Amino acid sequence: MVDYNLKSLLEKLKEKRPLVHNITNYVVMNFTANTLLAMGASPVMAHAVDEVEEMVSFANALVINIGTLSKQWIESMLKAGKRANEIGLPVILDPVGSGATSFRTNTFRNLAKELKLSVVRGNASEILSIRSDYVRTKGVETSHGAEEALETARAAAREIDSVAAITGPVDLVTDGARVIRCYNGHPLLGSVTGTGCAATAAIAAFNSITNDSLEAASAGLAFFGLAGEVAGAKANSPGSFMVALLDALHEITPEEFRGKARLEEG
């Protein structure tokens, strides 16, 4: 087991209610905002180039999500990210669909080059695409298993000095040296759109509480995966599962989190 004080992390999150600034995609804005509210954080969705630098100055973490891209949004992402870097905020990048088109892939690579990222969270194909032109995703779905991407993730983490988190049946988190495996989760998480993006926001919320991004990514994925398990015990179909998931994010206590998170190193 991994020796993280998960109980204390969740207690601090609920006490401080960190503000997470999201430049995210149209598909997931509502669900992501509700995820952050349910777990005890505060969301703000702001992507206009005229306000992102000012908005991120009020925040405790920044999420950049490339799910619905435009040139204007890329400009906003770079402006917000550079301002966050200046004031020492964690920047969490979700490269949705990287590997599907050159526009997405090149945007992912450029953001990783131009910004100091705390965590990059994606599926296996998205993570592989940072170093290979031959990886292809199925739209925004992965074509690879998490273990296939592990060595690439370790190399990428070292190269861009960031934590790489690969979500799948077993989530893998690495800083280039250490590897943490998260065994929390439920199959229905793959049947509701936006769960990966929401998990990225959960990572950001924890990263605003701890400067250890490996710890934050592991805690965020374990907490979100545990909420999936709790929801899956109550709901059998995607619609009811989505509602039960939000309820679980709100209801899991710090004590339950400590006792039921399944994180292992190695």
Backbone as CSV, one residue per row, in Angstrom:
resi,resn,N_x,N_y,N_z,CA_x,CA_y,CA_z,C_x,C_y,C_z
1,MET,0.841,-1.203,0.000,0.000,0.000,0.000,0.879,1.257,0.000
2,VAL,0.316,2.351,-0.482,1.038,3.619,-0.546,0.736,4.421,0.719
3,ASP,1.759,4.986,1.305,1.603,5.694,2.574,1.258,7.170,2.339
4,TYR,0.051,7.416,1.843,-0.454,8.775,1.718,-1.511,9.003,2.798
5,ASN,-1.531,10.208,3.365,-2.534,10.534,4.382,-3.801,11.017,3.683
6,LEU,-4.539,10.072,3.129,-5.710,10.408,2.327,-6.804,11.052,3.167
7,LYS,-6.942,10.621,4.381,-7.957,11.213,5.264,-7.693,12.707,5.444
8,SER,-6.460,13.056,5.709,-6.107,14.462,5.910,-6.284,15.272,4.634
9,LEU,-5.944,14.690,3.496,-6.091,15.403,2.222,-7.542,15.775,1.954
10,LEU,-8.446,14.812,2.152,-9.859,15.083,1.886,-10.426,16.061,2.911
11,GLU,-9.995,15.949,4.148,-10.431,16.908,5.165,-10.017,18.332,4.793
12,LYS,-8.781,18.493,4.347,-8.287,19.819,3.963,-9.046,20.350,2.754
13,LEU,-9.322,19.473,1.796,-10.054,19.889,0.606,-11.432,20.430,0.985
14,LYS,-12.144,19.683,1.826,-13.486,20.103,2.215,-13.451,21.374,3.065
15,GLU,-12.388,21.548,3.834,-12.266,22.739,4.670,-11.931,23.979,3.841
16,LYS,-11.004,23.840,2.902,-10.510,24.992,2.147,-11.352,25.314,0.915
17,ARG,-12.116,24.350,0.417,-12.947,24.534,-0.775,-12.170,25.261,-1.888
18,PRO,-11.106,24.653,-2.385,-10.264,25.319,-3.376,-11.018,25.648,-4.660
19,LEU,-10.663,26.771,-5.259,-11.258,27.196,-6.521,-10.447,26.621,-7.675
20,VAL,-11.096,25.816,-8.503,-10.439,25.192,-9.657,-10.952,25.860,-10.917
21,HIS,-10.035,26.518,-11.632,-10.359,27.173,-12.901,-10.252,26.139,-14.012
22,ASN,-11.329,25.970,-14.765,-11.379,24.989,-15.847,-11.509,25.677,-17.204
23,ILE,-10.557,25.428,-18.075,-10.739,25.725,-19.501,-10.964,24.360,-20.141
24,THR,-12.227,23.994,-20.228,-12.560,22.620,-20.589,-13.556,22.601,-21.734
25,ASN,-13.973,21.417,-22.135,-14.757,21.318,-23.362,-16.250,21.425,-23.084
26,TYR,-16.993,21.783,-24.132,-18.432,22.006,-24.021,-19.184,20.782,-23.493
27,VAL,-18.704,19.595,-23.863,-19.429,18.369,-23.536,-19.492,18.148,-22.030
28,VAL,-18.446,18.532,-21.302,-18.310,18.118,-19.898,-18.408,19.257,-18.892
29,MET,-18.662,20.466,-19.326,-18.616,21.593,-18.389,-19.526,21.395,-17.190
30,ASN,-20.776,21.045,-17.436,-21.739,20.900,-16.348,-21.344,19.772,-15.406
31,PHE,-20.995,18.626,-15.955,-20.658,17.472,-15.120,-19.389,17.725,-14.315
32,THR,-18.406,18.370,-14.944,-17.173,18.692,-14.235,-17.431,19.651,-13.085
33,ALA,-18.234,20.676,-13.334,-18.559,21.629,-12.273,-19.272,20.931,-11.122
34,ASN,-20.224,20.047,-11.438,-20.948,19.329,-10.397,-20.047,18.356,-9.639
35,THR,-19.091,17.755,-10.319,-18.122,16.884,-9.655,-17.340,17.649,-8.599
36,LEU,-16.822,18.806,-8.983,-16.032,19.609,-8.046,-16.883,20.069,-6.864
37,LEU,-18.088,20.508,-7.134,-18.974,20.923,-6.046,-19.282,19.761,-5.107
38,ALA,-19.565,18.598,-5.675,-19.940,17.444,-4.858,-18.809,17.016,-3.935
39,MET,-17.571,17.087,-4.406,-16.456,16.612,-3.583,-15.969,17.663,-2.601
40,GLY,-16.475,18.903,-2.714,-16.130,19.923,-1.736,-15.296,21.062,-2.254
41,ALA,-14.990,21.074,-3.549,-14.228,22.163,-4.154,-15.187,23.160,-4.810
42,SER,-14.625,24.208,-5.386,-15.422,25.224,-6.085,-14.948,25.313,-7.533
43,PRO,-15.871,25.268,-8.497,-15.478,25.353,-9.904,-15.698,26.738,-10.483
44,VAL,-14.881,27.093,-11.464,-15.189,28.223,-12.328,-14.811,27.805,-13.742
45,MET,-15.700,28.064,-14.698,-15.474,27.760,-16.100,-15.284,29.089,-16.827
46,ALA,-14.087,29.366,-17.280,-13.806,30.629,-17.967,-12.786,30.355,-19.061
47,HIS,-13.134,30.691,-20.300,-12.237,30.416,-21.418,-12.003,31.620,-22.329
48,ALA,-12.660,32.747,-22.084,-12.477,33.918,-22.939,-11.067,34.465,-22.779
49,VAL,-10.419,34.709,-23.888,-9.036,35.180,-23.856,-8.903,36.492,-23.096
50,ASP,-9.975,37.272,-23.023,-9.929,38.571,-22.366,-9.937,38.486,-20.845
51,GLU,-10.250,37.316,-20.280,-10.366,37.245,-18.824,-9.603,36.121,-18.157
52,VAL,-9.014,35.203,-18.915,-8.456,34.009,-18.273,-7.278,34.333,-17.360
53,GLU,-6.447,35.300,-17.732,-5.309,35.622,-16.879,-5.775,36.183,-15.540
54,GLU,-6.784,37.040,-15.575,-7.320,37.596,-14.340,-8.027,36.522,-13.526
55,MET,-8.806,35.671,-14.185,-9.562,34.647,-13.471,-8.643,33.652,-12.788
56,VAL,-7.608,33.209,-13.482,-6.726,32.201,-12.891,-5.967,32.768,-11.697
57,SER,-5.833,34.084,-11.636,-5.152,34.709,-10.503,-5.919,34.533,-9.204
58,PHE,-7.238,34.279,-9.305,-8.059,34.063,-8.113,-8.095,32.590,-7.700
59,ALA,-7.613,31.708,-8.573,-7.838,30.268,-8.409,-6.731,29.608,-7.596
60,ASN,-6.960,28.336,-7.289,-5.977,27.517,-6.585,-5.384,26.426,-7.463
61,ALA,-5.971,26.204,-8.639,-5.460,25.237,-9.609,-6.111,25.529,-10.954
62,LEU,-5.448,25.094,-12.024,-5.952,25.294,-13.385,-6.022,23.959,-14.105
63,VAL,-7.172,23.684,-14.729,-7.340,22.522,-15.603,-7.433,23.003,-17.041
64,ILE,-6.625,22.417,-17.906,-6.689,22.671,-19.348,-7.105,21.371,-20.021
65,ASN,-8.187,21.429,-20.785,-8.776,20.242,-21.407,-9.013,20.562,-22.882
66,ILE,-8.439,19.750,-23.787,-8.453,20.088,-25.210,-9.574,19.375,-25.974
67,GLY,-10.643,19.011,-25.278,-11.702,18.213,-25.894,-12.448,18.878,-27.028
68,THR,-12.668,20.192,-26.964,-13.305,20.917,-28.069,-12.443,22.145,-28.359
69,LEU,-11.526,21.981,-29.275,-10.486,22.981,-29.515,-10.879,24.027,-30.539
70,SER,-10.297,25.195,-30.371,-10.283,26.232,-31.399,-9.000,27.026,-31.197
71,LYS,-8.615,27.800,-32.210,-7.400,28.600,-32.079,-7.524,29.605,-30.938
72,GLN,-8.737,30.145,-30.755,-8.944,31.115,-29.677,-8.793,30.443,-28.314
73,TRP,-9.311,29.228,-28.193,-9.183,28.525,-26.911,-7.729,28.167,-26.618
74,ILE,-6.982,27.798,-27.648,-5.569,27.499,-27.441,-4.841,28.733,-26.925
75,GLU,-5.146,29.897,-27.479,-4.550,31.140,-26.984,-4.902,31.353,-25.517
76,SER,-6.163,31.110,-25.164,-6.584,31.248,-23.768,-5.847,30.260,-22.867
77,MET,-5.685,29.031,-23.339,-4.990,28.016,-22.549,-3.553,28.423,-22.271
78,LEU,-2.877,28.940,-23.284,-1.491,29.357,-23.109,-1.389,30.560,-22.177
79,LYS,-2.288,31.513,-22.327,-2.260,32.695,-21.466,-2.529,32.323,-20.019
80,ALA,-3.561,31.530,-19.795,-3.902,31.125,-18.432,-2.798,30.264,-17.831
81,GLY,-2.265,29.340,-18.630,-1.223,28.457,-18.135,0.041,29.204,-17.752
82,LYS,0.442,30.167,-18.570,1.653,30.926,-18.258,1.455,31.801,-17.017
83,ARG,0.247,32.354,-16.871,-0.033,33.137,-15.668,-0.034,32.234,-14.438
84,ALA,-0.623,31.048,-14.552,-0.609,30.096,-13.441,0.818,29.710,-13.071
85,ASN,1.661,29.497,-14.069,3.068,29.196,-13.801,3.748,30.338,-13.056
86,GLU,3.433,31.570,-13.447,4.057,32.741,-12.810,3.732,32.821,-11.322
87,ILE,2.504,32.460,-10.959,2.088,32.608,-9.566,2.122,31.285,-8.794
88,GLY,2.644,30.246,-9.431,2.885,28.991,-8.736,1.692,28.084,-8.545
89,LEU,0.686,28.197,-9.427,-0.469,27.314,-9.336,-0.223,26.017,-10.104
90,PRO,-0.740,24.889,-9.609,-0.636,23.654,-10.382,-1.478,23.733,-11.656
91,VAL,-0.916,23.247,-12.758,-1.603,23.197,-14.048,-1.751,21.730,-14.435
92,ILE,-2.984,21.312,-14.633,-3.292,19.918,-14.957,-3.849,19.877,-16.373
93,LEU,-3.237,19.074,-17.232,-3.612,19.010,-18.648,-4.287,17.688,-18.961
94,ASP,-5.424,17.776,-19.649,-6.154,16.603,-20.129,-6.155,16.642,-21.655
95,PRO,-5.323,15.821,-22.313,-5.181,15.873,-23.771,-6.245,15.043,-24.490
96,VAL,-7.504,15.405,-24.331,-8.620,14.614,-24.864,-8.489,14.440,-26.381
97,GLY,-8.476,13.208,-26.831,-8.453,12.920,-28.263,-7.126,13.132,-28.947
98,SER,-6.064,13.432,-28.187,-4.751,13.537,-28.823,-4.408,12.204,-29.473
99,GLY,-3.924,12.267,-30.689,-3.702,11.061,-31.479,-4.785,10.838,-32.511
100,ALA,-5.925,11.530,-32.353,-7.004,11.388,-33.333,-6.756,12.266,-34.547
101,THR,-6.322,13.518,-34.300,-6.016,14.448,-35.393,-4.703,15.140,-35.088
102,SER,-4.054,15.628,-36.133,-2.790,16.335,-35.931,-2.999,17.627,-35.145
103,PHE,-4.167,18.263,-35.303,-4.469,19.495,-34.573,-4.440,19.249,-33.066
104,ARG,-5.100,18.192,-32.628,-5.105,17.872,-31.196,-3.720,17.437,-30.718
105,THR,-3.082,16.568,-31.491,-1.782,16.052,-31.078,-0.760,17.174,-30.964
106,ASN,-0.714,18.042,-31.963,0.247,19.145,-31.934,-0.065,20.134,-30.819
107,THR,-1.346,20.318,-30.526,-1.724,21.196,-29.416,-1.240,20.612,-28.094
108,PHE,-1.441,19.323,-27.899,-0.958,18.652,-26.697,0.543,18.853,-26.549
109,ARG,1.270,18.595,-27.600,2.730,18.688,-27.523,3.189,20.120,-27.273
110,ASN,2.521,21.074,-27.895,2.920,22.464,-27.713,2.619,22.949,-26.298
111,LEU,1.454,22.566,-25.747,1.130,22.953,-24.375,2.136,22.344,-23.401
112,ALA,2.520,21.096,-23.643,3.510,20.446,-22.782,4.873,21.116,-22.891
113,LYS,5.160,21.688,-24.048,6.436,22.376,-24.258,6.440,23.775,-23.653
114,GLU,5.327,24.493,-23.793,5.272,25.902,-23.399,4.958,26.112,-21.919
115,LEU,4.312,25.128,-21.282,3.856,25.302,-19.908,4.552,24.329,-18.964
116,LYS,4.691,24.754,-17.711,5.127,23.836,-16.651,3.886,23.142,-16.130
117,LEU,3.776,21.864,-16.436,2.595,21.087,-16.060,2.862,20.297,-14.785
118,SER,1.862,20.235,-13.920,1.973,19.418,-12.720,1.586,17.980,-13.012
119,VAL,0.483,17.804,-13.738,-0.028,16.470,-14.074,-0.582,16.490,-15.493
120,VAL,-0.317,15.431,-16.237,-1.002,15.160,-17.506,-1.809,13.889,-17.289
121,ARG,-3.141,13.963,-17.473,-4.021,12.813,-17.252,-4.733,12.471,-18.545
122,GLY,-4.554,11.245,-19.018,-5.222,10.824,-20.236,-5.353,9.320,-20.289
123,ASN,-6.023,8.831,-21.340,-6.034,7.385,-21.532,-4.717,6.973,-22.195
124,ALA,-4.538,5.685,-22.391,-3.246,5.190,-22.853,-2.856,5.759,-24.210
125,SER,-3.789,5.789,-25.152,-3.472,6.291,-26.492,-3.113,7.773,-26.463
126,GLU,-3.823,8.542,-25.650,-3.530,9.972,-25.545,-2.128,10.195,-24.996
127,ILE,-1.749,9.455,-23.979,-0.411,9.606,-23.411,0.654,9.157,-24.407
128,LEU,0.419,8.061,-25.108,1.380,7.591,-26.109,1.602,8.613,-27.211
129,SER,0.573,9.393,-27.529,0.662,10.315,-28.666,1.649,11.440,-28.456
130,ILE,2.079,11.685,-27.225,3.018,12.781,-26.993,4.387,12.474,-27.598
131,ARG,4.678,11.188,-27.798,6.004,10.815,-28.287,5.976,10.036,-29.597
132,SER,4.780,9.734,-30.120,4.708,8.931,-31.338,3.701,9.504,-32.313
133,ASP,4.099,9.606,-33.584,3.184,10.040,-34.636,2.353,8.886,-35.181
134,TYR,2.569,7.679,-34.681,1.914,6.505,-35.237,0.784,5.987,-34.346
135,VAL,0.523,6.702,-33.264,-0.572,6.321,-32.375,-1.859,6.936,-32.890
136,ARG,-2.920,6.176,-32.896,-4.223,6.684,-33.297,-5.260,6.299,-32.252
137,THR,-6.080,7.273,-31.860,-7.186,6.994,-30.960,-8.451,6.772,-31.776
138,LYS,-9.452,6.174,-31.152,-10.772,6.004,-31.773,-11.643,7.177,-31.314
139,GLY,-11.526,8.317,-32.013,-12.197,9.527,-31.547,-11.515,9.997,-30.289
140,VAL,-12.218,9.877,-29.153,-11.576,10.197,-27.882,-11.389,8.947,-27.033
141,GLU,-11.591,7.761,-27.624,-11.452,6.509,-26.884,-10.063,5.914,-27.132
142,THR,-9.573,5.165,-26.160,-8.253,4.576,-26.267,-8.246,3.341,-27.164
143,SER,-7.126,3.141,-27.848,-6.916,1.926,-28.625,-5.848,1.055,-27.971
144,HIS,-5.380,1.459,-26.795,-4.272,0.775,-26.139,-4.595,0.531,-24.669
145,GLY,-3.869,-0.405,-24.072,-3.982,-0.649,-22.647,-3.019,0.231,-21.874
146,ALA,-3.328,0.442,-20.600,-2.497,1.327,-19.783,-1.062,0.813,-19.676
147,GLU,-0.883,-0.493,-19.528,0.471,-1.028,-19.374,1.317,-0.781,-20.625
148,GLU,0.674,-0.766,-21.812,1.399,-0.474,-23.046,2.018,0.913,-23.021
149,ALA,1.368,1.826,-22.333,1.810,3.224,-22.331,2.723,3.555,-21.161
150,LEU,2.959,2.604,-20.272,3.678,2.927,-19.043,5.083,3.461,-19.300
151,GLU,5.857,2.775,-20.121,7.235,3.222,-20.340,7.267,4.577,-21.049
152,THR,6.336,4.779,-21.997,6.240,6.091,-22.635,5.877,7.151,-21.609
153,ALA,4.952,6.830,-20.719,4.548,7.780,-19.681,5.708,8.117,-18.768
154,ARG,6.494,7.121,-18.412,7.661,7.388,-17.551,8.660,8.292,-18.267
155,ALA,8.904,7.994,-19.545,9.848,8.825,-20.307,9.307,10.242,-20.476
156,ALA,8.006,10.356,-20.778,7.401,11.673,-20.956,7.421,12.465,-19.660
157,ALA,7.146,11.800,-18.551,7.161,12.476,-17.247,8.536,13.052,-16.953
158,ARG,9.563,12.291,-17.256,10.928,12.792,-17.049,11.234,13.943,-17.994
159,GLU,10.802,13.804,-19.244,11.121,14.793,-20.268,10.475,16.143,-19.989
160,ILE,9.217,16.141,-19.555,8.518,17.406,-19.333,8.409,17.757,-17.850
161,ASP,9.074,16.958,-17.007,9.111,17.216,-15.568,7.702,17.347,-15.008
162,SER,6.918,16.309,-15.237,5.513,16.310,-14.836,5.132,14.910,-14.404
163,VAL,4.000,14.792,-13.734,3.424,13.493,-13.429,2.495,13.098,-14.576
164,ALA,2.603,11.863,-15.013,1.716,11.332,-16.050,0.777,10.319,-15.415
165,ALA,-0.514,10.484,-15.664,-1.526,9.583,-15.114,-2.301,8.967,-16.271
166,ILE,-2.322,7.644,-16.325,-3.011,6.905,-17.382,-4.201,6.195,-16.759
167,THR,-5.401,6.515,-17.235,-6.586,5.870,-16.675,-7.013,4.689,-17.538
168,GLY,-7.500,3.670,-16.853,-7.963,2.446,-17.486,-8.564,1.556,-16.414
169,PRO,-8.733,0.263,-16.684,-9.234,-0.634,-15.653,-8.402,-0.568,-14.370
170,VAL,-7.078,-0.433,-14.530,-6.179,-0.090,-13.433,-5.455,1.184,-13.851
171,ASP,-5.551,2.226,-13.031,-4.905,3.492,-13.349,-3.430,3.429,-12.976
172,LEU,-2.586,4.052,-13.802,-1.161,4.112,-13.548,-0.738,5.576,-13.417
173,VAL,0.047,5.868,-12.390,0.515,7.224,-12.143,2.028,7.173,-11.959
174,THR,2.762,8.012,-12.679,4.212,7.980,-12.569,4.814,9.374,-12.656
175,ASP,5.895,9.579,-11.923,6.674,10.811,-12.023,7.953,10.578,-12.824
176,GLY,8.022,9.436,-13.478,9.198,9.062,-14.245,10.066,8.052,-13.527
177,ALA,9.934,7.997,-12.213,10.684,7.031,-11.413,9.711,6.096,-10.695
178,ARG,8.908,6.647,-9.817,7.931,5.844,-9.078,6.699,5.574,-9.946
179,VAL,6.063,4.440,-9.700,4.818,4.090,-10.380,3.800,3.684,-9.321
180,ILE,2.653,4.348,-9.325,1.555,4.030,-8.419,0.418,3.449,-9.244
181,ARG,-0.125,2.335,-8.794,-1.289,1.728,-9.434,-2.511,1.932,-8.552
182,CYS,-3.585,2.386,-9.189,-4.854,2.597,-8.491,-5.854,1.558,-8.978
183,TYR,-6.392,0.771,-8.034,-7.300,-0.311,-8.371,-8.762,0.049,-8.124
184,ASN,-9.040,1.283,-7.711,-10.425,1.710,-7.530,-11.067,2.011,-8.874
185,GLY,-12.383,1.743,-8.983,-13.097,2.053,-10.214,-14.274,1.125,-10.417
186,HIS,-15.019,1.383,-11.488,-16.188,0.563,-11.818,-16.396,0.616,-13.324
187,PRO,-16.821,-0.497,-13.960,-17.002,-0.515,-15.416,-17.950,0.553,-15.948
188,LEU,-18.974,0.949,-15.184,-19.925,1.939,-15.676,-19.317,3.328,-15.818
189,LEU,-18.137,3.560,-15.256,-17.473,4.851,-15.474,-17.198,5.078,-16.954
190,GLY,-17.044,3.997,-17.703,-16.816,4.109,-19.135,-18.072,4.285,-19.949
191,SER,-19.228,4.274,-19.292,-20.506,4.396,-19.995,-21.148,5.764,-19.841
192,VAL,-20.483,6.655,-19.143,-20.988,8.017,-18.934,-19.956,8.997,-19.468
193,THR,-20.370,9.865,-20.396,-19.411,10.795,-20.974,-18.924,11.782,-19.919
194,GLY,-17.651,12.099,-19.990,-17.089,13.121,-19.118,-16.470,12.614,-17.834
195,THR,-16.501,11.308,-17.577,-15.936,10.831,-16.316,-14.411,10.994,-16.273
196,GLY,-13.755,10.787,-17.399,-12.311,11.016,-17.421,-11.963,12.467,-17.177
197,CYS,-12.705,13.356,-17.814,-12.473,14.787,-17.633,-12.754,15.203,-16.193
198,ALA,-13.791,14.626,-15.599,-14.111,14.929,-14.205,-13.027,14.408,-13.271
199,ALA,-12.462,13.249,-13.595,-11.361,12.715,-12.787,-10.153,13.656,-12.834
200,THR,-9.917,14.260,-13.991,-8.839,15.240,-14.101,-9.086,16.426,-13.177
201,ALA,-10.331,16.894,-13.125,-10.674,17.997,-12.228,-10.492,17.598,-10.774
202,ALA,-10.814,16.344,-10.440,-10.602,15.862,-9.072,-9.112,15.885,-8.728
203,ILE,-8.269,15.497,-9.665,-6.823,15.578,-9.456,-6.415,17.018,-9.160
204,ALA,-6.954,17.962,-9.933,-6.617,19.370,-9.734,-7.016,19.845,-8.350
205,ALA,-8.194,19.418,-7.889,-8.642,19.811,-6.551,-7.656,19.333,-5.494
206,PHE,-7.207,18.092,-5.604,-6.234,17.582,-4.633,-4.871,18.255,-4.802
207,ASN,-4.491,18.596,-6.038,-3.200,19.238,-6.271,-3.155,20.653,-5.701
208,SER,-4.327,21.242,-5.472,-4.366,22.549,-4.826,-4.138,22.434,-3.320
209,ILE,-4.249,21.213,-2.788,-4.073,20.963,-1.361,-2.659,20.483,-1.044
210,THR,-2.055,19.734,-1.967,-0.705,19.218,-1.770,0.181,19.604,-2.944
211,ASN,1.437,19.926,-2.667,2.396,20.247,-3.724,2.984,18.995,-4.362
212,ASP,2.725,17.852,-3.789,3.205,16.580,-4.323,2.223,16.110,-5.393
213,SER,2.576,16.327,-6.643,1.643,16.022,-7.732,1.432,14.529,-7.919
214,LEU,2.411,13.712,-7.566,2.206,12.262,-7.623,1.149,11.855,-6.602
215,GLU,1.222,12.431,-5.429,0.220,12.184,-4.396,-1.149,12.687,-4.837
216,ALA,-1.188,13.888,-5.418,-2.459,14.473,-5.842,-3.133,13.639,-6.923
217,ALA,-2.355,13.209,-7.913,-2.924,12.408,-8.997,-3.414,11.068,-8.483
218,SER,-2.657,10.449,-7.600,-3.058,9.163,-7.035,-4.318,9.321,-6.193
219,ALA,-4.355,10.357,-5.361,-5.522,10.596,-4.505,-6.755,10.908,-5.345
220,GLY,-6.589,11.758,-6.358,-7.722,12.129,-7.193,-8.324,10.945,-7.907
221,LEU,-7.485,10.070,-8.458,-8.002,8.905,-9.171,-8.599,7.885,-8.212
222,ALA,-7.982,7.716,-7.039,-8.537,6.785,-6.056,-9.889,7.270,-5.550
223,PHE,-10.006,8.565,-5.290,-11.265,9.111,-4.780,-12.362,8.994,-5.828
224,PHE,-12.052,9.367,-7.056,-13.060,9.288,-8.115,-13.420,7.831,-8.409
225,GLY,-12.416,6.952,-8.411,-12.693,5.531,-8.641,-13.517,4.924,-7.529
226,LEU,-13.233,5.316,-6.285,-14.029,4.822,-5.155,-15.473,5.295,-5.266
227,ALA,-15.674,6.541,-5.679,-17.038,7.034,-5.896,-17.742,6.202,-6.955
228,GLY,-17.012,5.780,-7.981,-17.590,4.888,-8.987,-18.027,3.557,-8.389
229,GLU,-17.219,3.019,-7.482,-17.579,1.764,-6.834,-18.843,1.916,-5.996
230,VAL,-18.911,2.998,-5.220,-20.081,3.241,-4.383,-21.328,3.411,-5.255
231,ALA,-21.182,4.174,-6.349,-22.319,4.384,-7.259,-22.742,3.088,-7.924
232,GLY,-21.769,2.272,-8.309,-22.069,1.021,-8.987,-22.787,0.016,-8.111
233,ALA,-22.656,0.162,-6.803,-23.372,-0.722,-5.884,-24.844,-0.345,-5.772
234,LYS,-25.187,0.856,-6.242,-26.566,1.341,-6.139,-27.283,1.389,-7.490
235,ALA,-26.530,1.502,-8.568,-27.131,1.736,-9.886,-26.608,0.721,-10.893
236,ASN,-27.494,0.302,-11.810,-27.123,-0.706,-12.804,-27.032,-0.153,-14.220
237,SER,-27.439,1.102,-14.436,-27.481,1.680,-15.776,-26.843,3.070,-15.760
238,PRO,-26.388,3.558,-16.935,-25.621,4.804,-16.966,-26.320,6.012,-16.366
239,GLY,-27.619,6.191,-16.635,-28.293,7.390,-16.142,-28.349,7.461,-14.633
240,SER,-28.800,6.387,-14.015,-28.866,6.355,-12.557,-27.468,6.334,-11.948
241,PHE,-26.525,5.712,-12.658,-25.142,5.681,-12.179,-24.569,7.087,-12.094
242,MET,-24.837,7.929,-13.082,-24.304,9.290,-13.095,-24.777,10.072,-11.867
243,VAL,-26.052,9.942,-11.549,-26.593,10.622,-10.366,-25.979,10.045,-9.095
244,ALA,-25.896,8.714,-9.030,-25.324,8.063,-7.858,-23.852,8.427,-7.689
245,LEU,-23.148,8.656,-8.798,-21.739,9.036,-8.741,-21.572,10.399,-8.070
246,LEU,-22.395,11.357,-8.464,-22.326,12.674,-7.825,-22.653,12.569,-6.335
247,ASP,-23.654,11.759,-5.994,-23.996,11.561,-4.590,-22.810,10.968,-3.828
248,ALA,-22.150,9.985,-4.433,-21.023,9.324,-3.769,-19.859,10.293,-3.557
249,LEU,-19.581,11.130,-4.546,-18.515,12.124,-4.400,-18.776,13.039,-3.215
250,HIS,-20.043,13.306,-2.958,-20.425,14.166,-1.843,-20.414,13.421,-0.510
251,GLU,-20.744,12.136,-0.525,-20.996,11.407,0.715,-19.788,10.659,1.271
252,ILE,-18.797,10.341,0.459,-17.632,9.604,0.962,-16.927,10.434,2.034
253,THR,-16.731,9.841,3.190,-16.090,10.543,4.294,-14.571,10.378,4.208
254,PRO,-13.835,11.261,4.859,-12.375,11.084,4.899,-11.966,9.721,5.450
255,GLU,-12.691,9.215,6.440,-12.379,7.905,7.010,-12.604,6.790,5.990
256,GLU,-13.700,6.867,5.244,-13.968,5.877,4.205,-12.910,5.941,3.107
257,PHE,-12.509,7.126,2.752,-11.487,7.285,1.718,-10.195,6.608,2.143
258,ARG,-9.781,6.859,3.369,-8.552,6.247,3.864,-8.657,4.725,3.875
259,GLY,-9.817,4.211,4.273,-9.958,2.775,4.431,-10.186,2.002,3.144
260,LYS,-10.734,2.660,2.118,-11.153,1.935,0.913,-10.355,2.283,-0.345
261,ALA,-9.481,3.264,-0.262,-8.618,3.557,-1.417,-7.649,2.408,-1.620
262,ARG,-7.467,2.017,-2.892,-6.581,0.888,-3.200,-5.444,1.362,-4.100
263,LEU,-4.395,1.831,-3.454,-3.217,2.344,-4.146,-2.018,1.477,-3.787
264,GLU,-1.277,1.061,-4.812,-0.079,0.259,-4.582,1.057,0.790,-5.432
265,GLU,2.255,0.747,-4.875,3.443,1.197,-5.612,4.181,-0.005,-6.191
266,GLY,4.674,0.208,-7.429,5.469,-0.840,-8.040,4.920,-1.300,-9.366
